[in-house]
Amino acid sequence: MSRYLVQPVDSVAGVIRVPGDKSISHRALMLGGVAEGTTEVRGFLESEDCLATMRAMRSLGVAVERPGPDEVRVQGVGLHGLAAPTQSLDLGNSGTAMRLMTGLLSGQRFDSELIGDASLMKRPMERAAQPLRQMGARIATHGGRPPVRIAGGSRLSGIHYELPVASAQVKSAVLLAGLYARGATTVVEPAVTRDHTERMLLALGAEVDAVRGRVRLQPPRTLRACSLDVPGDFSSAAFFMVAGTIAGGAGLTIEGVGINPTRTGLLDILALMGANLRIVRHRSAGAEPVADIEVRPAQLKGIAVPPHLVPLAIDEFPALFVAAACAAGETVVTGAEELRVKESDRIAVMAEGLRALGVDCEVLFDGLKVRGSADRGVFSGGRVDSHGDHRVAMSFVVASLRAREAIEILDVANVATSFPNFGGVARKAGLNVEELA
Ligand code: S3P
């Protein structure tokens, strides 16, 4: 089982880039696959999760070429051109792929079955299946979990759906099924979640009406292929925002990061904690806003994280908990029970890792209280188990910037699901991380 060995280092500096956005890369493959014509994608994230989606789309009869690094060319087959797969579609570690595919496949003429790795096979799928059944889809789960079996040939109708949980995956699953429905589909969210699906549907010519927290899609006759630029993934940049904040040194510039406001809750949370982050060189990559992020060292202070920021920072809590350990006083996160059903139970797994490194924290049913310290050597060093969760593994690499001894992080192969060259980028920033088999 692969692991990281990270030696303490106390400063970072330089200019780095992070790979393409995972959420947008998945959507480019799926929506490009059912558009008319060729979708050229630049900045595509070649990670295990997105490659699983690529294999699934190929199994559905979509030709996907890879003309160069980080580039894909998707030969769209049109909304009704997907072909029946000859076997189950294996979506690896990716909850996004499975939930969005469930929506897309609900409107097809053929049957399909979705499976994944040990982590994905434990994750809740009824949250997507239930609204899709209301639309007329026939979907079976195994006690709420994968395998997900979708019967073909259902006639879907548009619905008005009020999401019980703030989930961009469920919203997107319903919208993808809505492409095949009779009548408009409306999704209302309890809190704003990432809107990449809506933006990409608009770019492909669909009629989407999105106002804060409410999206209405008219089923289009066709989607028109276009070229798509994928910005750097804010969630991958997050590790370096925390690194540049808690380390000494000249700080970091992270270039070309997607700053879609439905993703940047961490900027607000770190600002409340006293971080020194500047967003510069605003520009756009097609439908998505992009900028460079400059981060300088700062002494953080503990805060109560405002619950409305939780969905806007949902993937950033492992990194934020490391920042919280380096903040003077207590940081309290509540309203974050969704963290329990991510690639791991991120509340339990982060608490276990923080305690293994000598940090005092208290598990809440919906969050975590972390009692931080302004000392240089906040973390003792030692061994932590990432439980196969990519973001947990990367967060504890960042902890080495305030550790007294080396940190060994177990079960890190899944870092490749979202950030294939994390070790290389981390070393470029100045961290001392070694990947061991
Ligand atoms: C994602 C939505 C979020 C997020 C995940 C990616 C997406 O999940 O945690 O990493 O691409 O739509 P939920 O919808 O379950 O909150």
Residues whose N, C-alpha, C, O or C-beta is under 5 A from the ligand:
A	BS01	S3P	S23 T96 A166 S167 A168 Q169 V170 I314 D315
